[in-house]
């Protein structure tokens, strides 16, 4: 099938993952993490089992796009919010370490699945990943705990001060533009590498290299942000992520240049992913962290849904050329970094202040 059609599976997965942030955040604030984590674990494992027996395009859309995205959301948001309640001074570092797990998975799974596909076939390879997922989810359910009293309330609403908080709204707008382009390299870097005459095996490794870069990007910059300020790190990392696309990816033709781009982009985009949640926590009251983080991800579900397919449509329009897609990804992230800077400026106008 075409890249445009395939990209809808990943984009729908991202949309479901982000869109569920608001409802899950409110349920988390009212009832705590355990009920959500238990339900999410069952849904996530079920989605992989369904994927392993799927044969039609719509079945992959449902199993991977909707059910998998919902399961991941029910595991991700409670975990991140719980970590945020256990730390203050080193909150970004702690969240960065936890979020680095997805980067580690991004390194291991492409290599593992490629081997299992060739040895056991698609179905059993995905079932094996379901077994691994079930074990990891059991660890999550048994260990993730909340470090504050549960604030019982009903309704999925944003409080008035959240809607009127211009710092938060600018952070949301900036994340909207950043997410419009951020995931395009992850979707298409393997195909781009093959179009530049790299083998399919090497192209898979490029994706793993990008995810390996994001592991370091989610830990080291997060630790640094606790020292120099979370907004002070978020703004340049978002800008440099876009600039890296426009410079290194746009003109990367050789295998070495593609690998360098993958590692560098993974580092910078990983930093953005890990630092944006502590930025939300920094400007939020403890009792509304879950709701605000969820609201942020619900708002950015729209660009996450359309970013990949738009890039694929631009490639089809240019008969396989990547120029327009790369330009869209890079420029949208740079625009998002401008809104991040304005949000930071509204917190404290001093340039050298730790924010």
Buried (B, 14 or more C-beta within 10 A) or exposed (E): EEBBEBBBBBBBBBBBBBBBBBBBBBBBBBBBBBEBBBBBBBBBBBBBBBBBEBEEEEEBBBBBBBBBBBBBBBBBBBBBBBBBBEBEEBBBBBBBBBBBBBBBBBBBBBBBBBEBBEEEEEBEBBBBBBEBBBEBBEEBBEEBEBEEEEBEEEEBEBEEEBEEBEBBBBBBBBBBBBBBBBBBBBBBBBBBBBBBEBEEEBBBBBBBBBBBBBBBBBBBBBBBBBEEBBBBBBBBBBBBBBBBBBBBBBEBEEBEBBBBBBBBBBBBBBBBBBBBBBBBBBBBEEBBBBBBBBBBBBBBBBBBBBBBBBBBBBBEEEEEEBEBBBBBBBBBBBBBBBBBBBBBBBBBEEEEEEB
